[in-house]
Structure formats: structure tokens, C-alpha cells
Amino acid sequence: MEYRDNMEQLAEALKDMGMASDEETIWKFRRYMERILEWNEKVNLTSITAEDEFVTKHYMDSVSICAYSQIKDAQSVIDVGTGAGFPGIPLAILFPKKRFLLLDSLNKRIRIIEELSWEIGLENVEFRHGRAEDLGRDKNCREKFDLCVSRAVANLTVLSELCLPFVKVGGWFAAYKSGSVEIELEESLRAIGILGGRPEEIKRPDMKGFELDHRIVFIEKTRKTPEKYPRKAGTPAKEPLK
């Protein structure tokens, strides 16, 4: 069956990366996909409903960061704009000893993925409903994470204002991007600098057996973000830093 082949291909790819690919791990990936697609019939969680696309565009894209030291060295990770739980849930499955916080602005979505994470036995994930602009000012979250990841669809200038405030000095922000990422990065350099970041590199993950169109922009947090950032909810998108 195509479905079984997809999970076998996922297991092989994880094994090639040196990640867990045992039956329990693959069961968690399979079960989470099944339940997301079931819920998707009631609540709009993802536009990707074919299982082969789901494995490639959600799972493999999410875990493509596992080849890099930024995730390997991190102990605390926040996923900003997690949506249906990507990349946070796949990473939490593979790194059970790391602490994850998944943030999304839609409460219904957060409640669903929280329930599904409980169903598959994840104990290293917390969930928060809210805006990044608000949580980024919360003393319990501001500059508390080794790594911030985001697959959210937003310009890198906007994403940097939403994400860099969460990152400790010496930590990293990893943005999953597609399209003309070099141009986008060039246009966001000043904003990244204002927010305390420094672009390090753009990586194009090479996942055996899968064709991924995303690249990962790694931005190092070199100094504290000025207190006035992030600005109030909605402002970063309406008035991007220049």
C-alpha cells in the first residue's frame, strides 16, 4: 500500500539522519497524521490531505532541521505560529528530552493539537494560545529559548520581530522559507540587526528520497532585543521595520 510505503520511507530517511526510527516513533508520526486528517474534516488545519504529500511537506520538511547543530544543541525550543503542529510536533517526537512550547493565535487549533499530542504520549510539549507580539513581552518567555523555529507564512522582516524576542543571547532563530529567500534576507538585514540578530547562513536540506522546496535561514541572537520590540499586536505586519 502507498500509505505503508510512505511511513517506511519516512523511517528510512530518519535512520539516514541518525534519528530515531523505531516502531514506536513511526507509530507516533502515523497516528498524528491520521488524527490531524480526521480533525481536518471538521476544522481547517491543513490544505494538504494526501498522505504522501503530508509526509513530505509536513513531516520531512519539519525534521529537515535535524541535520544541524542549532536543534541538536538546543534544550528549549519555541515554535511560533505552529498551525497544525509543524515543525514543533515532529521535532518533539524525535527529541523527547528537549522542552518545546508551541504557540498559535487560534485557540481551537491549539486545543486540538494539544489533545493529539496527549494521545500519542508526548510529555515534553506545552501549548499556548496567543499572539507572538504579546507573549514576546512576557517575562516567562522573553529571551528564554535556545531556539525559535517557524514555518509561518510571513516576510522575514516581520517574522524576525515576532521570533527574535523569544531567543536567548547566543541562541538561534530558524525560519523555514521558500522562494527568493536571498532577496528577502537582504531586505530584512537592518531589521534583524535592530532586533539583536545576525544572519548566519541559508541551508538547503538534502533529504534522501524527498524533494523539498524549503530552505532554512539561521539567524544568531548576538545581543538583547530592545525593550520596545515586539511592537503591539498587528503592528509588525502592518508597519514592517525598515
C-alpha positions in Angstrom: 0.0 0.0 0.0 1.2 3.5 -0.7 0.4 4.6 2.8 2.7 1.9 4.4 5.4 2.8 1.8 5.3 6.4 2.9 5.9 5.5 6.5 8.6 3.1 5.6 10.2 5.9 3.5 9.9 8.2 6.5 11.6 5.6 8.7 14.5 5.2 6.3 15.0 8.9 6.0 15.1 9.3 9.7 17.5 6.5 10.1 19.8 8.0 7.5 19.8 11.2 9.5 20.8 9.3 12.7 17.4 10.0 14.2 15.0 7.5 16.0 13.2 5.3 13.5 11.9 2.6 15.8 8.3 1.3 15.6 7.1 3.5 18.5 8.4 6.6 16.9 6.9 5.8 13.5 3.6 4.9 15.2 3.5 8.4 16.7 4.1 10.0 13.3 1.5 7.8 11.7 -1.1 8.3 14.4 -0.7 12.1 14.5 -1.2 12.2 10.7 -4.3 10.1 10.9 -5.8 12.2 13.6 -4.9 15.6 12.0 -6.6 14.4 8.8 -9.7 13.2 10.7 -9.9 16.6 12.5 -9.3 18.4 9.2 -12.8 17.3 8.1 -14.3 19.5 10.8 -11.7 22.2 11.3 -9.4 23.7 8.7 -5.9 22.6 9.9 -4.1 21.9 6.7 -4.7 22.1 2.9 -2.5 19.0 2.5 -4.8 16.0 2.7 -2.9 13.4 0.5 -0.8 11.2 2.8 2.3 11.2 0.5 2.2 15.0 0.4 1.6 15.1 4.2 4.8 13.1 4.9 6.9 15.1 2.5 5.6 18.7 3.1 4.8 18.4 6.8 7.0 15.7 8.3 10.1 15.7 6.2 10.1 19.5 5.8 9.8 19.9 9.6 12.6 17.5 10.5 15.0 18.7 7.9 16.5 20.9 10.6 17.7 17.9 12.5 20.9 17.8 10.4 22.1 21.0 12.0 23.7 21.8 15.3 21.2 24.5 16.2 18.5 22.0 17.0 20.9 19.3 18.4 22.4 21.7 20.9 19.2 23.4 22.0 17.4 22.3 25.2 14.4 24.7 24.9 12.5 25.3 21.6 9.6 27.5 20.8 7.5 27.1 17.6 5.9 30.4 16.6 2.7 30.1 14.5 2.7 26.3 14.8 -0.6 25.9 13.0 -1.3 22.1 12.9 1.8 21.5 14.9 4.6 21.9 12.4 7.5 21.8 12.9 7.0 21.5 16.6 5.3 18.1 17.0 7.7 16.2 14.7 10.7 17.7 16.4 9.2 16.9 19.9 8.7 13.3 18.8 12.3 13.0 17.8 13.8 14.9 20.8 11.9 13.7 23.9 14.5 15.2 26.2 14.1 18.7 24.9 11.4 21.2 26.1 9.0 22.6 23.4 6.5 25.4 23.5 4.0 25.6 20.6 2.3 29.0 20.1 -0.6 29.8 17.8 -3.1 32.6 17.6 -6.1 30.3 17.0 -7.3 28.7 20.3 -9.3 26.0 18.6 -6.2 24.8 16.7 -4.1 24.8 19.8 -6.6 22.8 21.8 -6.8 20.1 19.0 -3.0 19.7 18.7 -2.7 19.6 22.5 -5.2 16.8 22.6 -3.5 14.9 19.8 -0.1 15.3 21.4 -1.5 13.7 24.6 -3.0 10.9 22.6 0.4 9.9 21.1 2.1 10.2 24.5 4.2 13.4 24.2 5.3 14.7 27.6 7.8 17.4 26.5 5.4 19.9 24.9 3.5 22.8 26.2 0.9 24.8 24.3 0.0 28.5 24.4 -2.8 30.3 22.6 -1.9 33.9 21.9 -0.1 36.4 19.7 3.6 36.4 19.4 3.6 40.1 20.0 2.1 39.6 23.4 3.9 36.5 24.5 7.2 38.1 23.4 6.8 40.6 26.2 6.0 38.0 28.8 8.9 37.8 31.2 8.5 34.0 31.4 9.0 33.7 27.7 11.1 36.6 26.6 14.7 35.6 25.8 14.1 32.2 27.4 14.6 29.8 24.5 17.7 28.3 22.9 16.0 28.1 19.5 12.9 29.6 17.9 11.5 27.8 14.8 8.8 29.0 12.5 7.2 27.8 9.3 4.7 30.7 9.4 3.9 32.4 6.1 5.3 35.9 6.7 8.0 38.1 5.4 11.4 37.6 7.2 11.4 41.1 8.5 8.0 40.5 10.2 9.0 37.0 11.4 12.2 38.4 12.9 10.3 40.9 15.1 7.9 38.1 16.2 10.5 35.5 16.9 13.9 37.0 17.9 12.5 38.4 21.2 12.0 34.8 22.4 15.6 33.8 21.8 18.4 33.9 24.4 21.5 35.8 23.5 23.7 33.1 21.9 20.6 31.2 20.7 19.1 30.9 17.2 16.1 31.7 15.1 15.5 29.2 12.3 13.0 30.4 9.6 11.7 27.8 7.1 11.4 29.8 3.9 10.8 29.2 0.2 11.0 31.4 -2.9 13.5 34.3 -3.3 14.9 33.9 0.2 18.2 35.6 -0.6 16.4 38.8 -1.7 14.1 38.6 1.3 17.0 38.2 3.7 18.9 41.1 2.1 15.8 43.3 2.6 15.5 42.3 6.2 19.1 42.8 7.3 18.6 46.1 9.0 15.5 44.9 10.9 17.4 41.8 12.1 20.2 43.9 13.3 17.9 46.2 15.2 16.3 43.2 16.9 19.6 41.8 18.1 20.2 39.2 15.4 22.8 38.4 12.9 22.1 36.2 9.8 24.5 33.2 9.8 23.6 31.1 6.7 20.9 29.8 4.4 20.8 26.0 4.3 19.1 23.8 1.7 18.4 20.5 3.4 19.1 17.4 1.4 16.6 14.7 2.4 17.3 11.3 0.7 14.2 10.2 -1.3 12.3 13.5 -0.8 12.2 16.7 -2.8 11.9 19.7 -0.5 11.5 23.3 -1.7 12.2 24.9 1.6 15.4 26.4 2.9 16.3 27.3 6.4 17.6 30.7 7.3 19.6 30.6 10.5 19.9 33.9 12.5 22.0 34.1 15.6 20.9 36.2 18.6 24.0 38.2 19.4 22.5 40.8 21.8 19.3 41.5 23.7 16.3 42.7 21.8 15.4 46.4 22.7 12.5 46.5 25.1 10.2 48.2 22.7 10.1 45.2 20.4 7.9 43.4 19.6 5.5 46.2 19.0 1.8 45.8 19.7 -0.2 43.1 18.1 -0.7 43.6 14.3 1.9 46.4 14.0 4.9 44.3 12.8 2.8 43.1 9.8 1.2 46.4 9.0 4.4 48.5 9.5 7.4 46.3 9.0 10.7 47.6 10.3 12.9 49.3 7.8 
